[in-house]
Amino acid sequence: MKIESLYRDYVQKSKLFLYPLLDIKRGVSITPINTFLSWEGKYCFTDSKLICHYHIRKDKEFKLFEDVKLLGNPLFYEMYHLEKTGIYIFDLTKYEADFWAVVQGKYSMIHPGTRRKILDYWRTHSKRVYVESYLYPKKFYPMYSQILNVEIQHLKAAGELCDKPDLEKENLKSGVKIMNLIDNPLNLQR
């Protein structure tokens, strides 16, 4: 597959590169509202936590998904329950170097095994070729050179083909409801 144009809108880097590490199959009907690299006043980037915000449903499908894929996930750390949504925290210290590569925008520095896991997650999605170009930029310099109309050596000098994460957009901001949770979390830490 060939890349013919670039994404113009911001793509959440935590969702693109770190969410696949949870081993939740792509294409399930339950997906996060958003994912984050930090949570203002709670977790900073150096904590290596993936913060996932989900709509909470009362049906059996969601309950099974929550029990097995979220609360039963080996990387699960804790959760904060709101009225209709929940914040699920996953501890990615096992992937600390990869987490830090994402925070710094050094996607080609992600460990090869982790890169395979990320590509497996995006295997059947149209974003796969983009993700592959971000993880293995050297292969894609000629294609990007043509799209951007720049010399390959300029791309080599830059190194990465994906913009760095917007750390403001990757930071969950505490609202009034969430602030109440910090004081009274439903802590299911394992």
Backbone as a chain_set.jsonl record, in Angstrom:
{"seq": "MKIESLYRDYVQKSKLFLYPLLDIKRGVSITPINTFLSWEGKYCFTDSKLICHYHIRKDKEFKLFEDVKLLGNPLFYEMYHLEKTGIYIFDLTKYEADFWAVVQGKYSMIHPGTRRKILDYWRTHSKRVYVESYLYPKKFYPMYSQILNVEIQHLKAAGELCDKPDLEKENLKSGVKIMNLIDNPLNLQR", "coords": {"N": [[0.834, -1.172, 0.0], [0.47, 2.24, -0.731], [1.44, 5.45, 0.463], [-0.254, 8.364, -0.074], [-1.014, 10.844, 0.798], [-0.693, 12.974, 3.685], [-1.625, 12.848, 7.181], [-3.592, 15.471, 8.379], [-4.829, 16.299, 10.684], [-4.397, 16.127, 14.258], [-3.189, 13.109, 15.613], [-3.79, 10.977, 18.24], [-1.111, 9.977, 20.036], [-0.77, 8.188, 22.144], [-2.885, 6.438, 21.746], [-2.318, 5.437, 19.235], [0.247, 4.197, 19.422], [0.585, 3.047, 22.037], [-1.801, 1.978, 23.172], [-2.231, -0.446, 21.713], [-0.59, -2.2, 23.15], [-2.017, -3.276, 25.186], [-3.157, -5.585, 24.399], [-5.776, -5.78, 23.441], [-8.059, -6.641, 21.116], [-8.329, -5.027, 17.964], [-11.234, -3.618, 16.544], [-13.215, -4.531, 18.195], [-16.401, -3.844, 19.725], [-16.28, -2.144, 21.85], [-14.594, 0.617, 22.616], [-12.071, 2.966, 23.681], [-12.986, 6.28, 24.738], [-11.011, 8.14, 24.696], [-7.403, 8.195, 24.954], [-4.537, 8.691, 27.083], [-1.292, 10.038, 27.989], [-0.648, 11.095, 30.398], [-2.05, 12.393, 33.491], [-3.321, 15.201, 34.672], [-2.222, 16.399, 37.736], [-2.29, 13.888, 38.826], [-0.916, 11.662, 37.462], [2.25, 11.778, 35.928], [4.266, 12.016, 32.914], [6.553, 10.492, 33.382], [5.693, 8.415, 34.941], [4.896, 6.292, 33.437], [2.265, 5.423, 32.72], [-0.669, 4.409, 31.074], [-3.544, 6.024, 30.346], [-6.878, 5.383, 30.043], [-9.984, 6.345, 28.887], [-13.25, 5.396, 29.148], [-16.642, 4.875, 28.029], [-19.052, 3.719, 30.26], [-21.063, 0.94, 30.223], [-24.113, -0.856, 30.976], [-24.662, -3.346, 30.029], [-24.287, -6.929, 29.33], [-22.215, -7.488, 27.523], [-20.402, -5.331, 27.823], [-19.767, -5.634, 30.548], [-18.483, -8.14, 30.585], [-16.298, -7.533, 28.882], [-15.081, -5.504, 30.419], [-14.43, -6.954, 32.768], [-12.64, -8.933, 31.762], [-10.839, -7.771, 29.783], [-10.154, -5.207, 30.716], [-10.168, -4.792, 33.73], [-9.133, -7.322, 34.234], [-6.806, -7.306, 32.834], [-3.335, -7.911, 32.497], [-1.746, -5.645, 32.745], [-3.276, -3.85, 34.095], [-3.835, -1.268, 36.47], [-5.29, 0.611, 38.159], [-8.644, 1.973, 38.662], [-10.953, 4.667, 38.093], [-14.151, 5.528, 38.786], [-16.712, 7.143, 37.174], [-19.978, 8.682, 36.809], [-21.114, 7.791, 34.276], [-18.915, 7.079, 32.873], [-15.567, 5.737, 32.893], [-12.249, 5.843, 34.173], [-9.53, 4.101, 33.321], [-6.519, 2.874, 34.387], [-3.379, 1.843, 33.23], [-0.403, 0.145, 33.869], [2.548, 0.704, 32.378], [5.215, 0.222, 32.897], [6.683, -1.993, 32.279], [7.107, -1.58, 29.651], [8.676, 0.669, 29.637], [10.878, 1.997, 28.293], [9.873, 2.083, 25.691], [7.551, 3.56, 26.13], [8.709, 5.995, 26.867], [10.021, 6.598, 24.486], [7.828, 7.16, 22.87], [6.777, 9.427, 24.201], [8.852, 11.215, 23.688], [8.698, 11.369, 20.969], [10.159, 9.639, 19.383], [9.641, 7.372, 17.609], [10.741, 5.419, 15.968], [12.568, 4.31, 17.602], [11.343, 2.568, 19.254], [11.203, -0.62, 20.752], [11.932, -3.527, 18.774], [10.238, -5.85, 19.138], [8.014, -4.732, 20.36], [7.252, -2.994, 18.353], [6.377, -4.841, 16.429], [4.123, -5.839, 17.735], [2.517, -3.555, 17.795], [2.137, -3.114, 15.033], [0.788, -5.499, 14.403], [-1.608, -5.032, 15.706], [-2.692, -2.946, 14.149], [-2.962, -4.194, 11.74], [-5.153, -4.774, 9.848], [-6.194, -2.314, 9.286], [-6.647, 0.864, 7.671], [-4.792, 2.7, 8.562], [-2.471, 1.319, 8.951], [-0.241, 1.36, 7.134], [0.692, 3.936, 7.522], [1.387, 3.847, 10.244], [3.392, 1.919, 10.107], [5.254, 3.343, 8.591], [5.961, 5.271, 10.444], [7.192, 3.772, 12.411], [9.249, 2.486, 11.053], [10.943, 4.433, 9.555], [13.075, 4.755, 7.65], [12.621, 3.056, 5.46], [10.622, 4.414, 4.2], [11.421, 6.926, 3.451], [11.879, 7.681, 0.65], [9.222, 7.718, -0.38], [7.928, 9.645, 1.255], [9.535, 11.798, 0.652], [8.79, 12.335, -1.944], [6.028, 12.956, -1.588], [6.152, 15.199, 0.114], [7.791, 16.78, -1.313], [10.548, 17.222, -0.792], [14.09, 16.934, -0.262], [15.609, 13.75, 0.279], [17.7, 13.653, 2.135], [17.012, 15.638, 3.96], [14.859, 14.531, 5.274], [16.146, 12.348, 6.414], [17.824, 13.709, 8.155], [15.947, 14.771, 9.921], [14.896, 12.423, 10.887], [12.501, 11.129, 12.154], [9.19, 10.381, 10.918], [6.769, 11.079, 11.834], [4.934, 13.472, 13.665], [5.845, 14.854, 16.879], [4.357, 13.919, 20.039], [1.574, 15.881, 21.108], [1.808, 17.178, 24.038], [-0.019, 18.47, 25.623], [-2.513, 17.672, 24.586], [-2.279, 15.02, 25.111], [-2.58, 14.818, 27.772], [-4.709, 14.174, 30.328], [-7.06, 16.348, 31.489], [-8.139, 17.505, 34.617], [-11.44, 17.646, 35.425], [-14.329, 18.974, 37.198], [-15.903, 16.758, 38.023], [-14.032, 14.692, 37.771], [-12.063, 15.537, 39.535], [-13.365, 15.085, 41.953], [-13.204, 12.342, 41.97], [-10.506, 11.862, 42.422], [-10.264, 12.347, 45.088], [-11.966, 10.372, 46.071], [-11.465, 7.609, 44.972], [-12.444, 4.615, 43.255], [-10.622, 2.23, 43.995], [-9.054, -0.317, 42.513], [-6.635, -1.528, 42.599], [-4.169, -3.866, 41.71]], "CA": [[0.0, 0.0, 0.0], [1.26, 3.453, -0.869], [0.966, 6.665, 1.125], [-0.405, 9.417, -1.075], [-1.165, 12.123, 1.49], [-0.386, 12.89, 5.106], [-2.678, 13.267, 8.095], [-3.559, 16.901, 8.708], [-5.297, 16.458, 12.059], [-3.584, 15.47, 15.268], [-3.499, 11.722, 15.947], [-3.393, 10.711, 19.619], [0.014, 9.039, 19.998], [-1.003, 7.127, 23.125], [-3.801, 5.471, 21.137], [-1.663, 4.859, 18.06], [1.418, 3.383, 19.736], [0.594, 2.376, 23.339], [-3.027, 1.196, 23.395], [-2.07, -1.826, 21.225], [0.154, -3.023, 24.106], [-2.966, -3.876, 26.131], [-3.634, -6.84, 23.795], [-7.212, -5.724, 23.167], [-8.189, -6.73, 19.657], [-8.947, -3.924, 17.246], [-12.484, -4.021, 15.912], [-14.255, -4.829, 19.177], [-17.376, -2.75, 19.768], [-16.006, -1.284, 23.0], [-13.326, 1.323, 22.409], [-11.967, 4.112, 24.585], [-13.328, 7.625, 24.281], [-9.691, 8.678, 24.394], [-6.3, 7.683, 25.759], [-3.643, 9.769, 27.485], [0.032, 9.698, 28.529], [-0.554, 11.645, 31.748], [-3.302, 12.882, 34.063], [-2.947, 16.395, 35.431], [-2.373, 16.298, 39.177], [-2.348, 12.484, 39.265], [0.195, 10.923, 36.867], [3.03, 12.512, 34.934], [4.805, 11.163, 31.85], [7.581, 9.589, 33.899], [5.048, 7.307, 35.651], [4.651, 5.219, 32.456], [0.885, 4.96, 32.838], [-1.584, 4.678, 29.974], [-4.838, 6.378, 30.913], [-7.923, 5.129, 29.049], [-11.294, 6.845, 29.295], [-14.285, 4.586, 28.494], [-18.051, 4.93, 28.414], [-19.427, 2.512, 30.989], [-22.406, 0.472, 29.893], [-24.626, -1.818, 31.949], [-24.993, -4.604, 29.362], [-23.391, -8.071, 29.57], [-21.026, -7.386, 26.673], [-19.442, -4.428, 28.455], [-19.324, -6.208, 31.818], [-17.495, -9.172, 30.255], [-15.116, -6.822, 28.384], [-14.441, -4.838, 31.554], [-13.837, -7.967, 33.653], [-11.546, -9.675, 31.133], [-9.857, -6.96, 29.048], [-9.711, -4.02, 31.46], [-9.795, -5.139, 35.107], [-8.354, -8.555, 34.207], [-5.615, -7.113, 32.016], [-2.116, -7.997, 33.313], [-1.16, -4.315, 32.93], [-4.23, -3.007, 34.838], [-3.283, -0.69, 37.69], [-6.419, 1.072, 38.976], [-9.69, 2.65, 37.905], [-11.754, 5.688, 38.728], [-15.481, 5.371, 38.219], [-17.593, 8.298, 37.128], [-21.371, 8.274, 36.661], [-21.321, 7.006, 33.052], [-17.626, 6.778, 32.263], [-14.549, 5.281, 33.818], [-10.85, 6.066, 33.826], [-8.782, 2.875, 33.602], [-5.079, 3.152, 34.356], [-2.558, 0.667, 32.959], [1.004, 0.361, 34.205], [3.399, 0.299, 31.257], [6.64, 0.237, 33.262], [7.269, -3.101, 31.527], [7.438, -0.98, 28.349], [9.115, 2.018, 29.99], [11.704, 2.589, 27.232], [8.97, 2.354, 24.572], [6.698, 4.664, 26.574], [9.504, 7.214, 26.794], [10.242, 6.87, 23.059], [6.598, 7.814, 22.389], [6.727, 10.778, 24.791], [9.854, 12.042, 23.02], [8.472, 11.378, 19.523], [11.207, 8.809, 18.761], [8.884, 6.143, 17.358], [11.622, 4.415, 15.358], [13.392, 3.762, 18.683], [10.552, 1.581, 19.994], [11.786, -1.966, 20.666], [11.383, -4.291, 17.634], [9.114, -6.703, 19.545], [6.874, -3.848, 20.597], [6.819, -2.517, 17.026], [5.589, -5.929, 15.812], [2.832, -5.879, 18.429], [1.766, -2.388, 17.319], [1.739, -3.381, 13.641], [-0.236, -6.555, 14.429], [-2.862, -4.389, 16.109], [-3.194, -2.13, 13.033], [-2.812, -5.019, 10.532], [-6.228, -4.695, 8.861], [-6.718, -0.945, 9.255], [-6.013, 1.732, 6.668], [-3.68, 3.433, 9.19], [-1.317, 0.451, 9.119], [0.914, 1.811, 6.355], [1.207, 5.132, 8.2], [2.045, 3.4, 11.472], [4.633, 1.268, 9.69], [6.206, 4.39, 8.182], [6.431, 5.951, 11.659], [8.05, 2.845, 13.153], [10.387, 2.137, 10.195], [10.978, 5.569, 8.619], [14.083, 4.649, 6.586], [11.98, 2.42, 4.307], [9.603, 5.289, 3.617], [11.958, 8.236, 3.078], [11.611, 8.061, -0.75], [7.8, 8.008, -0.545], [7.654, 10.926, 1.914], [10.263, 12.805, -0.11], [7.933, 12.652, -3.083], [4.798, 13.602, -1.094], [6.475, 16.503, 0.69], [8.641, 17.506, -2.254], [11.794, 17.607, -0.111], [15.21, 16.015, -0.467], [15.659, 12.644, 1.234], [18.64, 13.949, 3.231], [16.317, 16.437, 4.978], [14.084, 13.57, 6.058], [17.115, 11.595, 7.209], [18.281, 14.594, 9.229], [14.857, 14.853, 10.895], [14.815, 11.081, 11.461], [11.154, 10.595, 12.321], [8.215, 10.809, 9.914], [5.53, 11.419, 12.544], [5.152, 14.572, 14.599], [5.939, 14.512, 18.299], [3.048, 14.026, 20.693], [1.168, 17.155, 21.705], [1.711, 16.779, 25.435], [-1.265, 19.05, 26.165], [-3.613, 16.803, 24.164], [-2.026, 13.697, 25.679], [-2.695, 14.986, 29.214], [-6.089, 14.262, 30.788], [-7.26, 17.487, 32.379], [-9.097, 17.194, 35.666], [-12.644, 18.451, 35.531], [-14.931, 18.94, 38.53], [-16.283, 15.382, 38.353], [-12.827, 13.878, 37.916], [-11.407, 15.967, 40.763], [-14.018, 14.364, 43.039], [-12.701, 10.973, 41.949], [-9.171, 11.797, 43.002], [-10.473, 12.265, 46.523], [-12.716, 9.164, 46.402], [-11.366, 6.65, 43.87], [-12.748, 3.193, 43.404], [-9.286, 1.729, 43.724], [-9.02, -1.761, 42.323], [-5.23, -1.809, 42.32], [-3.794, -5.282, 41.907]], "C": [[0.884, 1.242, 0.0], [0.603, 4.614, -0.116], [0.913, 7.765, 0.07], [-0.597, 10.799, -0.459], [-0.899, 11.9, 2.972], [-1.585, 13.314, 5.934], [-2.506, 14.747, 8.42], [-3.945, 17.147, 10.163], [-4.381, 15.701, 13.014], [-4.098, 14.054, 15.522], [-2.938, 11.456, 17.338], [-2.326, 9.615, 19.635], [-0.147, 7.907, 21.005], [-1.915, 6.048, 22.544], [-3.125, 4.726, 19.986], [-0.585, 3.846, 18.439], [1.338, 2.581, 21.043], [-0.651, 1.534, 23.62], [-2.888, -0.231, 22.855], [-1.34, -2.755, 22.2], [-0.755, -3.693, 25.132], [-3.512, -5.211, 25.626], [-5.152, -6.91, 23.708], [-7.339, -5.698, 21.653], [-8.857, -5.484, 19.092], [-10.227, -4.449, 16.602], [-13.55, -4.453, 16.901], [-15.17, -3.615, 19.297], [-17.122, -1.77, 20.911], [-14.622, -0.677, 22.824], [-13.265, 2.523, 23.347], [-12.443, 5.4, 23.922], [-12.034, 8.309, 23.855], [-8.667, 8.011, 25.294], [-5.327, 8.827, 26.011], [-2.324, 9.209, 28.035], [0.215, 10.192, 29.957], [-1.939, 12.111, 32.191], [-2.925, 14.006, 35.013], [-3.25, 16.216, 36.926], [-2.367, 14.871, 39.714], [-1.135, 11.692, 38.777], [0.925, 11.812, 35.866], [3.628, 11.511, 33.948], [5.802, 10.137, 32.378], [7.0, 8.407, 34.673], [4.77, 6.114, 34.749], [3.265, 4.587, 32.623], [0.119, 5.346, 31.575], [-2.952, 4.877, 30.595], [-5.883, 6.24, 29.816], [-9.275, 5.532, 29.627], [-12.362, 6.122, 28.48], [-15.677, 5.024, 28.929], [-18.339, 3.638, 29.154], [-20.874, 2.185, 30.642], [-22.823, -0.577, 30.918], [-24.935, -3.178, 31.331], [-23.931, -5.67, 29.636], [-22.103, -7.973, 28.759], [-19.973, -6.486, 27.321], [-18.896, -5.043, 29.736], [-18.251, -7.282, 31.587], [-16.194, -8.536, 29.777], [-14.357, -6.174, 29.538], [-13.735, -5.86, 32.447], [-12.59, -8.609, 33.059], [-10.454, -8.76, 30.583], [-9.348, -5.734, 29.801], [-9.237, -4.417, 32.859], [-8.924, -6.395, 35.171], [-7.077, -8.464, 33.392], [-4.367, -7.185, 32.901], [-1.47, -6.632, 33.582], [-2.078, -3.374, 33.717], [-3.614, -2.547, 36.147], [-4.391, -0.241, 38.644], [-7.464, 1.717, 38.077], [-10.389, 3.677, 38.767], [-13.094, 5.697, 38.014], [-16.263, 6.667, 38.327], [-19.023, 7.786, 36.982], [-21.584, 7.373, 35.444], [-20.028, 6.672, 32.325], [-16.661, 6.309, 33.337], [-13.169, 5.586, 33.271], [-10.099, 4.812, 34.284], [-7.304, 3.17, 33.385], [-4.335, 1.831, 34.163], [-1.096, 1.022, 33.193], [1.872, -0.191, 33.078], [4.888, 0.365, 31.611], [7.384, -0.92, 32.6], [7.754, -2.617, 30.159], [7.997, 0.442, 28.536], [9.936, 2.696, 28.888], [10.836, 2.942, 26.02], [8.043, 3.521, 24.896], [7.443, 5.982, 26.408], [9.829, 7.589, 25.344], [9.026, 7.583, 22.476], [6.524, 9.237, 22.925], [7.693, 11.718, 24.066], [9.65, 12.132, 21.506], [9.53, 10.613, 18.754], [10.635, 7.422, 18.469], [9.741, 5.042, 16.738], [12.539, 3.771, 16.399], [12.619, 2.77, 19.554], [11.155, 0.198, 19.734], [11.135, -2.754, 19.525], [10.195, -5.191, 17.989], [7.85, -5.897, 19.784], [6.349, -3.31, 19.27], [5.97, -3.577, 16.327], [4.189, -5.991, 16.416], [1.937, -4.726, 17.955], [1.268, -2.628, 15.893], [0.695, -4.487, 13.551], [-1.601, -5.958, 14.771], [-3.501, -3.645, 14.928], [-3.232, -2.897, 11.709], [-3.89, -4.8, 9.482], [-6.827, -3.297, 8.734], [-5.967, -0.11, 8.219], [-4.835, 2.528, 7.248], [-2.397, 2.613, 9.229], [-0.078, 0.947, 8.373], [1.525, 3.075, 6.974], [1.988, 4.729, 9.449], [3.377, 2.737, 11.143], [5.676, 2.311, 9.289], [6.759, 5.149, 9.389], [7.425, 5.078, 12.424], [9.326, 2.492, 12.392], [10.58, 3.235, 9.137], [11.951, 5.412, 7.455], [13.496, 4.046, 5.311], [11.098, 3.396, 3.521], [10.124, 6.675, 3.236], [11.672, 8.595, 1.622], [10.142, 8.449, -0.982], [7.445, 9.374, 0.049], [8.359, 12.068, 1.182], [9.414, 13.276, -1.289], [6.679, 13.419, -2.646], [5.076, 15.028, -0.638], [7.303, 17.392, -0.237], [9.876, 18.093, -1.554], [12.855, 16.549, -0.403], [15.229, 14.954, 0.643], [16.594, 12.962, 2.396], [18.005, 14.813, 4.321], [15.463, 15.539, 5.872], [15.004, 12.744, 6.946], [17.612, 12.424, 8.384], [17.215, 14.716, 10.325], [14.68, 13.509, 11.607], [13.419, 10.496, 11.482], [10.211, 11.165, 11.262], [6.863, 11.166, 10.527], [5.85, 12.526, 13.538], [5.214, 14.063, 16.041], [4.551, 14.61, 18.925], [2.811, 15.448, 21.205], [0.886, 16.838, 23.173], [0.521, 17.404, 26.152], [-2.449, 18.139, 25.829], [-3.488, 15.399, 24.735], [-2.12, 13.71, 27.201], [-4.174, 15.131, 29.571], [-6.187, 15.404, 31.779], [-8.345, 17.122, 33.387], [-10.246, 18.177, 35.636], [-13.206, 18.322, 36.928], [-15.275, 17.507, 38.929], [-15.048, 14.519, 38.591], [-12.076, 14.264, 39.186], [-12.035, 15.262, 41.966], [-13.522, 12.928, 43.106], [-11.335, 10.859, 42.598], [-9.269, 11.685, 44.521], [-11.134, 10.956, 46.955], [-12.638, 8.133, 45.274], [-11.924, 5.286, 44.25], [-11.451, 2.514, 43.03], [-9.315, 0.211, 43.684], [-7.596, -2.212, 42.026], [-4.913, -3.259, 42.635], [-2.322, -5.398, 42.156]], "O": [[1.923, 1.276, 0.659], [-0.621, 4.734, -0.069], [1.909, 8.057, -0.592], [-0.368, 11.812, -1.12], [-0.884, 10.763, 3.446], [-2.454, 14.045, 5.46], [-1.4, 15.207, 8.702], [-3.455, 18.082, 10.797], [-3.687, 14.761, 12.625], [-5.304, 13.835, 15.631], [-1.754, 11.682, 17.59], [-2.602, 8.466, 19.29], [0.293, 6.786, 20.751], [-1.729, 4.864, 22.828], [-3.341, 3.529, 19.795], [-0.509, 2.766, 17.853], [1.968, 1.528, 21.144], [-0.551, 0.48, 24.248], [-3.39, -1.159, 23.49], [-1.46, -3.975, 22.088], [-0.316, -4.577, 25.867], [-4.248, -5.891, 26.342], [-5.742, -7.976, 23.882], [-6.781, -4.822, 20.992], [-9.814, -4.957, 19.659], [-10.283, -5.6, 16.168], [-14.682, -4.72, 16.5], [-14.761, -2.491, 19.004], [-17.694, -0.68, 20.93], [-13.61, -1.376, 22.879], [-14.303, 3.038, 23.761], [-12.319, 5.58, 22.71], [-11.963, 8.961, 22.813], [-9.016, 7.348, 26.271], [-5.29, 9.804, 25.263], [-2.256, 8.065, 28.482], [1.133, 9.756, 30.651], [-2.868, 12.212, 31.39], [-2.284, 13.777, 36.038], [-4.38, 15.923, 37.317], [-2.431, 14.666, 40.926], [-0.407, 11.115, 39.584], [0.303, 12.508, 35.063], [3.505, 10.3, 34.132], [5.876, 9.024, 31.858], [7.737, 7.487, 35.027], [4.443, 5.034, 35.241], [3.128, 3.364, 32.66], [0.243, 6.463, 31.074], [-3.46, 3.998, 31.292], [-5.793, 6.899, 28.78], [-9.651, 5.108, 30.72], [-12.378, 6.224, 27.253], [-15.871, 5.486, 30.054], [-17.913, 2.569, 28.719], [-21.772, 3.02, 30.75], [-21.986, -1.12, 31.638], [-25.417, -4.074, 32.025], [-22.834, -5.371, 30.106], [-21.029, -8.33, 29.244], [-18.794, -6.836, 27.364], [-17.693, -4.981, 29.988], [-17.245, -7.33, 32.294], [-15.111, -8.938, 30.202], [-13.133, -6.284, 29.623], [-12.585, -5.661, 32.837], [-11.597, -8.809, 33.758], [-9.276, -8.951, 30.883], [-8.235, -5.272, 29.553], [-8.039, -4.382, 33.142], [-8.077, -6.521, 36.055], [-6.344, -9.446, 33.275], [-4.348, -6.569, 33.967], [-0.724, -6.485, 34.55], [-1.709, -2.23, 33.98], [-2.958, -3.319, 36.848], [-4.427, -0.663, 39.8], [-7.219, 1.977, 36.899], [-10.417, 3.578, 39.993], [-13.164, 5.853, 36.795], [-16.453, 7.214, 39.413], [-19.252, 6.577, 37.028], [-22.176, 6.301, 35.569], [-20.056, 6.045, 31.266], [-16.909, 6.466, 34.532], [-12.95, 5.585, 32.06], [-10.041, 4.506, 35.475], [-6.901, 3.654, 32.327], [-4.616, 0.838, 34.834], [-0.621, 2.073, 32.763], [1.924, -1.4, 32.854], [5.727, 0.544, 30.729], [8.593, -0.833, 32.384], [8.689, -3.175, 29.585], [7.803, 1.306, 27.681], [9.701, 3.866, 28.585], [11.041, 3.981, 25.392], [7.78, 4.368, 24.043], [6.902, 6.956, 25.885], [9.904, 8.773, 25.014], [9.173, 8.508, 21.677], [6.235, 10.164, 22.167], [7.378, 12.89, 23.856], [10.35, 12.887, 20.832], [9.776, 10.909, 17.585], [11.097, 6.423, 19.02], [9.487, 3.859, 16.963], [13.214, 2.786, 16.1], [13.18, 2.196, 20.488], [11.566, -0.105, 18.614], [9.923, -2.663, 19.325], [9.243, -5.282, 17.214], [6.749, -6.334, 19.448], [5.138, -3.184, 19.084], [4.959, -3.252, 15.705], [3.2, -6.17, 15.706], [0.739, -4.912, 17.742], [0.104, -2.37, 15.588], [-0.197, -4.421, 12.705], [-2.618, -6.337, 14.191], [-4.715, -3.712, 14.735], [-3.506, -2.306, 10.664], [-3.557, -4.651, 8.306], [-7.881, -3.136, 8.119], [-4.795, -0.359, 7.936], [-3.971, 2.982, 6.497], [-1.332, 3.161, 9.515], [1.019, 0.95, 8.932], [2.742, 3.253, 6.947], [3.099, 5.204, 9.684], [4.375, 2.97, 11.825], [6.854, 2.169, 9.618], [7.897, 5.618, 9.358], [8.381, 5.583, 13.013], [10.363, 2.229, 13.001], [10.396, 2.981, 7.946], [11.666, 5.901, 6.362], [13.833, 4.475, 4.207], [10.866, 3.216, 2.325], [9.361, 7.51, 2.751], [11.253, 9.722, 1.361], [9.86, 9.405, -1.704], [6.744, 10.165, -0.582], [7.832, 13.178, 1.106], [9.339, 14.469, -1.582], [6.313, 14.417, -3.267], [4.328, 15.95, -0.964], [7.49, 18.583, 0.015], [10.2, 19.272, -1.698], [12.537, 15.412, -0.749], [14.904, 15.239, 1.795], [16.312, 12.579, 3.532], [18.41, 14.737, 5.481], [15.36, 15.765, 7.078], [14.677, 12.471, 8.1], [17.799, 11.901, 9.483], [17.54, 14.758, 11.511], [14.353, 13.469, 12.793], [13.185, 9.451, 10.874], [10.404, 12.279, 10.774], [5.924, 11.514, 9.811], [6.904, 12.519, 14.175], [4.702, 12.992, 16.366], [3.675, 15.301, 18.404], [3.731, 16.119, 21.672], [-0.166, 16.289, 23.501], [0.1, 16.902, 27.194], [-3.288, 17.866, 26.687], [-4.477, 14.672, 24.831], [-1.777, 12.722, 27.851], [-4.82, 16.097, 29.164], [-5.482, 15.427, 32.787], [-9.348, 16.502, 33.035], [-10.058, 19.383, 35.799], [-12.625, 17.631, 37.765], [-14.975, 17.086, 40.046], [-15.027, 13.706, 39.515], [-11.507, 13.396, 39.848], [-11.326, 14.88, 42.898], [-13.431, 12.357, 44.192], [-11.04, 9.861, 43.255], [-8.459, 11.012, 45.158], [-10.901, 10.478, 48.065], [-13.665, 7.815, 44.674], [-11.877, 4.87, 45.408], [-11.209, 2.25, 41.852], [-9.566, -0.451, 44.69], [-7.384, -3.171, 41.283], [-5.319, -3.804, 43.662], [-1.813, -6.503, 42.345]]}, "num_chains": 1, "name": "protein.A"}
